[in-house]
Amino acid sequence: MEQSAKEKVIRAIKKPDSPIIEGHGIYYNHFRPRQGLDGKTRAEAACVALGLGPNKWKSLIKRASQAK
């Protein structure tokens, strides 16, 4: 079976339930701007705004630590 490009990039991760995989998905969708979307992230293009401010990772981690 052929691997996708994403699987090849993260193939060093040995556990399929690693939190790194979820973190990569968050980065990919909410932090990484796309040329094809005029510099917007995938979330911004889909009108999913987290309202995180200038330091997105810090704000996201703070929110996650407060959520129960």
MOPAC internal coordinates of N, CA, C and O (Angstrom, degrees):
PM7 1SCF
backbone

  N    0.0000 0     0.00 0     0.00 0    0    0    0
  C    1.4499 1     0.00 0     0.00 0    1    0    0
  C    1.5238 1   109.15 1     0.00 0    2    1    0
  O    1.2310 1   120.22 1   -44.63 1    3    2    1
  N    1.3012 1   117.19 1   135.37 1    3    2    1
  C    1.4582 1   122.34 1  -177.46 1    5    3    2
  C    1.5266 1   110.49 1   -82.54 1    6    5    3
  O    1.2310 1   120.62 1   -40.69 1    7    6    5
  N    1.3344 1   116.42 1   139.31 1    7    6    5
  C    1.4552 1   121.42 1   179.44 1    9    7    6
  C    1.5234 1   110.37 1   -85.83 1   10    9    7
  O    1.2310 1   120.87 1   -31.05 1   11   10    9
  N    1.3208 1   115.94 1   148.95 1   11   10    9
  C    1.4605 1   120.11 1   174.28 1   13   11   10
  C    1.5225 1   108.57 1   -78.30 1   14   13   11
  O    1.2310 1   120.58 1   -12.99 1   15   14   13
  N    1.3230 1   116.50 1   167.01 1   15   14   13
  C    1.4684 1   121.01 1   179.88 1   17   15   14
  C    1.5184 1   110.68 1   -61.38 1   18   17   15
  O    1.2310 1   119.92 1   140.78 1   19   18   17
  N    1.3316 1   117.77 1   -39.22 1   19   18   17
  C    1.4652 1   121.02 1  -179.56 1   21   19   18
  C    1.5179 1   110.46 1   -65.05 1   22   21   19
  O    1.2310 1   119.70 1   139.25 1   23   22   21
  N    1.3041 1   118.17 1   -40.75 1   23   22   21
  C    1.4650 1   121.40 1   178.95 1   25   23   22
  C    1.5179 1   111.15 1   -64.91 1   26   25   23
  O    1.2310 1   120.10 1   143.18 1   27   26   25
  N    1.3203 1   117.41 1   -36.82 1   27   26   25
  C    1.4539 1   120.62 1   178.87 1   29   27   26
  C    1.5223 1   111.36 1   -65.82 1   30   29   27
  O    1.2310 1   120.26 1   141.66 1   31   30   29
  N    1.3294 1   117.10 1   -38.34 1   31   30   29
  C    1.4558 1   121.69 1  -178.78 1   33   31   30
  C    1.5224 1   110.89 1   -66.65 1   34   33   31
  O    1.2310 1   120.09 1   140.87 1   35   34   33
  N    1.3254 1   117.44 1   -39.13 1   35   34   33
  C    1.4597 1   120.30 1  -175.74 1   37   35   34
  C    1.5286 1   112.50 1  -105.29 1   38   37   35
  O    1.2310 1   120.00 1  -156.49 1   39   38   37
  N    1.3054 1   117.60 1    23.51 1   39   38   37
  C    1.4633 1   120.63 1  -176.83 1   41   39   38
  C    1.5253 1   113.60 1   -67.19 1   42   41   39
  O    1.2310 1   119.83 1   163.29 1   43   42   41
  N    1.3381 1   117.94 1   -16.71 1   43   42   41
  C    1.4640 1   120.64 1   179.36 1   45   43   42
  C    1.5265 1   111.69 1   -73.12 1   46   45   43
  O    1.2310 1   120.12 1   165.65 1   47   46   45
  N    1.3055 1   117.37 1   -14.35 1   47   46   45
  C    1.4625 1   121.06 1   178.83 1   49   47   46
  C    1.5242 1   107.73 1   -78.20 1   50   49   47
  O    1.2310 1   120.89 1   -58.87 1   51   50   49
  N    1.3130 1   115.89 1   121.13 1   51   50   49
  C    1.4641 1   120.65 1  -173.27 1   53   51   50
  C    1.5258 1   114.10 1   -85.48 1   54   53   51
  O    1.2310 1   120.10 1   151.42 1   55   54   53
  N    1.3423 1   117.42 1   -28.58 1   55   54   53
  C    1.4634 1   120.27 1  -178.24 1   57   55   54
  C    1.5302 1   110.09 1  -100.91 1   58   57   55
  O    1.2310 1   119.66 1   -51.39 1   59   58   57
  N    1.3264 1   118.25 1   128.61 1   59   58   57
  C    1.4684 1   119.76 1  -179.52 1   61   59   58
  C    1.5243 1   113.41 1   -68.19 1   62   61   59
  O    1.2310 1   119.54 1   162.90 1   63   62   61
  N    1.3244 1   118.48 1   -17.10 1   63   62   61
  C    1.4639 1   120.93 1  -179.83 1   65   63   62
  C    1.5297 1   112.23 1  -104.28 1   66   65   63
  O    1.2310 1   120.02 1  -156.52 1   67   66   65
  N    1.3207 1   117.56 1    23.48 1   67   66   65
  C    1.4576 1   122.86 1  -178.86 1   69   67   66
  C    1.5267 1   110.70 1   -64.04 1   70   69   67
  O    1.2310 1   119.59 1   -42.24 1   71   70   69
  N    1.3387 1   118.39 1   137.76 1   71   70   69
  C    1.4692 1   120.14 1   177.24 1   73   71   70
  C    1.5285 1   112.45 1   -64.58 1   74   73   71
  O    1.2310 1   120.27 1   161.48 1   75   74   73
  N    1.3112 1   117.09 1   -18.52 1   75   74   73
  C    1.4647 1   120.42 1   177.93 1   77   75   74
  C    1.5253 1   110.40 1   -61.90 1   78   77   75
  O    1.2310 1   120.22 1   144.13 1   79   78   77
  N    1.3066 1   117.18 1   -35.87 1   79   78   77
  C    1.4656 1   121.23 1  -179.47 1   81   79   78
  C    1.5252 1   110.40 1   -64.33 1   82   81   79
  O    1.2310 1   120.26 1   135.18 1   83   82   81
  N    1.3124 1   117.11 1   -44.82 1   83   82   81
  C    1.4597 1   120.64 1   178.58 1   85   83   82
  C    1.5345 1   110.62 1   -65.47 1   86   85   83
  O    1.2310 1   120.49 1   139.02 1   87   86   85
  N    1.3302 1   116.66 1   -40.98 1   87   86   85
  C    1.4654 1   120.72 1   177.56 1   89   87   86
  C    1.5152 1   111.97 1   -62.12 1   90   89   87
  O    1.2310 1   120.75 1   141.34 1   91   90   89
  N    1.3224 1   116.17 1   -38.66 1   91   90   89
  C    1.4659 1   120.27 1   177.90 1   93   91   90
  C    1.5317 1   110.18 1   -64.03 1   94   93   91
  O    1.2310 1   120.36 1   139.39 1   95   94   93
  N    1.3179 1   116.92 1   -40.61 1   95   94   93
  C    1.4641 1   120.55 1   178.01 1   97   95   94
  C    1.5179 1   111.97 1   -63.59 1   98   97   95
  O    1.2310 1   120.37 1   139.69 1   99   98   97
  N    1.3230 1   116.90 1   -40.31 1   99   98   97
  C    1.4679 1   121.14 1   177.61 1  101   99   98
  C    1.5214 1   110.04 1   -63.24 1  102  101   99
  O    1.2310 1   120.87 1   133.12 1  103  102  101
  N    1.3324 1   115.94 1   -46.88 1  103  102  101
  C    1.4686 1   120.10 1   177.99 1  105  103  102
  C    1.5274 1   110.73 1   -59.37 1  106  105  103
  O    1.2310 1   120.70 1   131.97 1  107  106  105
  N    1.3121 1   116.27 1   -48.03 1  107  106  105
  C    1.4602 1   122.39 1  -176.21 1  109  107  106
  C    1.5299 1   111.81 1   -59.87 1  110  109  107
  O    1.2310 1   120.03 1   140.77 1  111  110  109
  N    1.3097 1   117.55 1   -39.23 1  111  110  109
  C    1.4665 1   121.09 1  -175.25 1  113  111  110
  C    1.5259 1   114.53 1   -91.74 1  114  113  111
  O    1.2310 1   119.91 1   148.76 1  115  114  113
  N    1.3435 1   117.78 1   -31.24 1  115  114  113
  C    1.4656 1   120.13 1  -171.50 1  117  115  114
  C    1.5232 1   114.96 1  -111.74 1  118  117  115
  O    1.2310 1   119.34 1   163.93 1  119  118  117
  N    1.3312 1   118.87 1   -16.07 1  119  118  117
  C    1.4545 1   120.25 1  -173.91 1  121  119  118
  C    1.5269 1   114.36 1  -119.51 1  122  121  119
  O    1.2310 1   119.85 1   151.35 1  123  122  121
  N    1.3075 1   117.89 1   -28.65 1  123  122  121
  C    1.4677 1   121.43 1  -173.12 1  125  123  122
  C    1.5292 1   110.83 1   -88.44 1  126  125  123
  O    1.2310 1   120.18 1   -68.65 1  127  126  125
  N    1.3472 1   117.26 1   111.35 1  127  126  125
  C    1.4654 1   119.59 1   179.17 1  129  127  126
  C    1.5335 1   111.39 1   -70.30 1  130  129  127
  O    1.2310 1   120.86 1   -27.75 1  131  130  129
  N    1.3154 1   115.97 1   152.25 1  131  130  129
  C    1.4651 1   122.79 1  -177.33 1  133  131  130
  C    1.5161 1   110.84 1  -118.64 1  134  133  131
  O    1.2310 1   120.89 1   -47.21 1  135  134  133
  N    1.3238 1   115.90 1   132.79 1  135  134  133
  C    1.4561 1   119.29 1   175.69 1  137  135  134
  C    1.5229 1   110.85 1   -63.06 1  138  137  135
  O    1.2310 1   120.44 1   139.30 1  139  138  137
  N    1.3103 1   116.75 1   -40.70 1  139  138  137
  C    1.4623 1   121.31 1  -178.66 1  141  139  138
  C    1.5167 1   113.65 1   -67.60 1  142  141  139
  O    1.2310 1   120.85 1   166.89 1  143  142  141
  N    1.3284 1   115.97 1   -13.11 1  143  142  141
  C    1.4665 1   120.66 1   178.55 1  145  143  142
  C    1.5278 1   110.28 1  -112.43 1  146  145  143
  O    1.2310 1   120.83 1  -153.40 1  147  146  145
  N    1.3246 1   116.01 1    26.60 1  147  146  145
  C    1.4687 1   122.86 1   179.55 1  149  147  146
  C    1.5235 1   113.13 1    56.50 1  150  149  147
  O    1.2310 1   120.78 1  -138.91 1  151  150  149
  N    1.3243 1   116.12 1    41.09 1  151  150  149
  C    1.4637 1   121.32 1   176.83 1  153  151  150
  C    1.5145 1   114.54 1    82.33 1  154  153  151
  O    1.2310 1   120.12 1  -177.80 1  155  154  153
  N    1.3204 1   117.38 1     2.20 1  155  154  153
  C    1.4612 1   120.68 1   178.00 1  157  155  154
  C    1.5290 1   109.62 1   -85.88 1  158  157  155
  O    1.2310 1   121.06 1   -22.61 1  159  158  157
  N    1.3236 1   115.58 1   157.39 1  159  158  157
  C    1.4537 1   119.47 1   172.02 1  161  159  158
  C    1.5280 1   108.02 1   -80.40 1  162  161  159
  O    1.2310 1   120.75 1   -11.68 1  163  162  161
  N    1.3255 1   116.17 1   168.32 1  163  162  161
  C    1.4718 1   119.31 1   178.30 1  165  163  162
  C    1.5301 1   109.99 1   -62.15 1  166  165  163
  O    1.2310 1   119.98 1   142.26 1  167  166  165
  N    1.3186 1   117.64 1   -37.74 1  167  166  165
  C    1.4627 1   121.12 1   179.76 1  169  167  166
  C    1.5278 1   111.06 1   -66.65 1  170  169  167
  O    1.2310 1   120.50 1   137.03 1  171  170  169
  N    1.3248 1   116.64 1   -42.97 1  171  170  169
  C    1.4687 1   120.01 1   178.24 1  173  171  170
  C    1.5200 1   111.21 1   -62.12 1  174  173  171
  O    1.2310 1   120.56 1   139.48 1  175  174  173
  N    1.3213 1   116.54 1   -40.52 1  175  174  173
  C    1.4620 1   120.65 1   179.23 1  177  175  174
  C    1.5264 1   111.42 1   -65.38 1  178  177  175
  O    1.2310 1   120.51 1   150.42 1  179  178  177
  N    1.3277 1   116.62 1   -29.58 1  179  178  177
  C    1.4598 1   121.45 1   178.72 1  181  179  178
  C    1.5313 1   112.06 1   -91.44 1  182  181  179
  O    1.2310 1   121.04 1  -172.04 1  183  182  181
  N    1.3342 1   115.61 1     7.96 1  183  182  181
  C    1.4752 1   122.34 1   179.95 1  185  183  182
  C    1.5262 1   112.39 1    61.42 1  186  185  183
  O    1.2310 1   120.76 1  -142.35 1  187  186  185
  N    1.3248 1   116.16 1    37.65 1  187  186  185
  C    1.4632 1   122.05 1   174.93 1  189  187  186
  C    1.5152 1   106.34 1  -109.08 1  190  189  187
  O    1.2310 1   120.38 1   -84.39 1  191  190  189
  N    1.3069 1   116.89 1    95.61 1  191  190  189
  C    1.4589 1   121.25 1  -176.71 1  193  191  190
  C    1.5312 1   109.86 1  -100.92 1  194  193  191
  O    1.2310 1   121.09 1   -51.07 1  195  194  193
  N    1.3166 1   115.52 1   128.93 1  195  194  193
  C    1.4596 1   120.03 1   176.75 1  197  195  194
  C    1.5195 1   111.44 1   -90.74 1  198  197  195
  O    1.2310 1   119.95 1   163.84 1  199  198  197
  N    1.3314 1   117.69 1   -16.16 1  199  198  197
  C    1.4547 1   121.41 1  -179.48 1  201  199  198
  C    1.5156 1   112.02 1    58.30 1  202  201  199
  O    1.2310 1   120.78 1  -128.67 1  203  202  201
  N    1.3299 1   116.11 1    51.33 1  203  202  201
  C    1.4537 1   120.32 1  -172.84 1  205  203  202
  C    1.5218 1   114.22 1   -90.48 1  206  205  203
  O    1.2310 1   119.46 1   165.40 1  207  206  205
  N    1.3011 1   118.64 1   -14.60 1  207  206  205
  C    1.4586 1   120.22 1  -179.52 1  209  207  206
  C    1.5193 1   112.46 1    83.98 1  210  209  207
  O    1.2310 1   120.36 1    14.47 1  211  210  209
  N    1.3470 1   116.93 1  -165.53 1  211  210  209
  C    1.4667 1   120.36 1  -173.37 1  213  211  210
  C    1.5317 1   114.31 1   -70.20 1  214  213  211
  O    1.2310 1   119.28 1   144.89 1  215  214  213
  N    1.3223 1   118.97 1   -35.11 1  215  214  213
  C    1.4629 1   121.72 1   178.96 1  217  215  214
  C    1.5270 1   108.26 1  -103.67 1  218  217  215
  O    1.2310 1   121.02 1   -96.01 1  219  218  217
  N    1.3379 1   115.65 1    83.99 1  219  218  217
  C    1.4620 1   121.69 1  -171.74 1  221  219  218
  C    1.5234 1   112.78 1   -62.88 1  222  221  219
  O    1.2310 1   119.99 1   135.71 1  223  222  221
  N    1.3470 1   117.62 1   -44.29 1  223  222  221
  C    1.4650 1   119.66 1  -178.50 1  225  223  222
  C    1.5215 1   111.01 1   -62.63 1  226  225  223
  O    1.2310 1   120.03 1   134.98 1  227  226  225
  N    1.3252 1   117.55 1   -45.02 1  227  226  225
  C    1.4722 1   120.99 1  -179.23 1  229  227  226
  C    1.5324 1   110.23 1   -61.20 1  230  229  227
  O    1.2310 1   120.64 1   134.94 1  231  230  229
  N    1.3226 1   116.38 1   -45.06 1  231  230  229
  C    1.4612 1   120.31 1  -179.85 1  233  231  230
  C    1.5281 1   111.54 1   -64.37 1  234  233  231
  O    1.2310 1   120.50 1   138.29 1  235  234  233
  N    1.3167 1   116.65 1   -41.71 1  235  234  233
  C    1.4641 1   120.93 1  -179.70 1  237  235  234
  C    1.5255 1   111.24 1   -64.53 1  238  237  235
  O    1.2310 1   120.31 1   136.41 1  239  238  237
  N    1.3305 1   117.02 1   -43.59 1  239  238  237
  C    1.4664 1   121.06 1   179.08 1  241  239  238
  C    1.5232 1   110.71 1   -65.24 1  242  241  239
  O    1.2310 1   120.40 1   140.16 1  243  242  241
  N    1.3229 1   116.84 1   -39.84 1  243  242  241
  C    1.4684 1   120.64 1   178.33 1  245  243  242
  C    1.5268 1   110.63 1   -62.74 1  246  245  243
  O    1.2310 1   120.70 1   134.48 1  247  246  245
  N    1.3313 1   116.26 1   -45.52 1  247  246  245
  C    1.4704 1   120.11 1   178.45 1  249  247  246
  C    1.5276 1   111.56 1   -62.44 1  250  249  247
  O    1.2310 1   120.65 1   137.74 1  251  250  249
  N    1.3116 1   116.35 1   -42.26 1  251  250  249
  C    1.4674 1   120.63 1  -178.13 1  253  251  250
  C    1.5345 1   110.78 1   -65.82 1  254  253  251
  O    1.2310 1   120.52 1   143.85 1  255  254  253
  N    1.3314 1   116.60 1   -36.15 1  255  254  253
  C    1.4652 1   119.23 1  -179.34 1  257  255  254
  C    1.5255 1   111.33 1   -72.54 1  258  257  255
  O    1.2310 1   119.80 1   155.55 1  259  258  257
  N    1.3287 1   117.99 1   -24.45 1  259  258  257
  C    1.4668 1   121.80 1   179.39 1  261  259  258
  C    1.5361 1   112.03 1   -86.19 1  262  261  259
  O    1.2310 1   119.99 1   157.84 1  263  262  261
  N    1.3115 1   117.63 1   -22.16 1  263  262  261
  C    1.4664 1   121.86 1  -178.02 1  265  263  262
  C    1.5338 1   109.79 1   -75.06 1  266  265  263
  O    1.2310 1   121.23 1   -37.43 1  267  266  265
  N    1.2912 1   115.25 1   142.57 1  267  266  265
  C    1.4670 1   119.58 1   178.44 1  269  267  266
  C    1.4928 1   110.63 1  -132.83 1  270  269  267
  O    1.2310 1   120.10 1   180.00 1  271  270  269

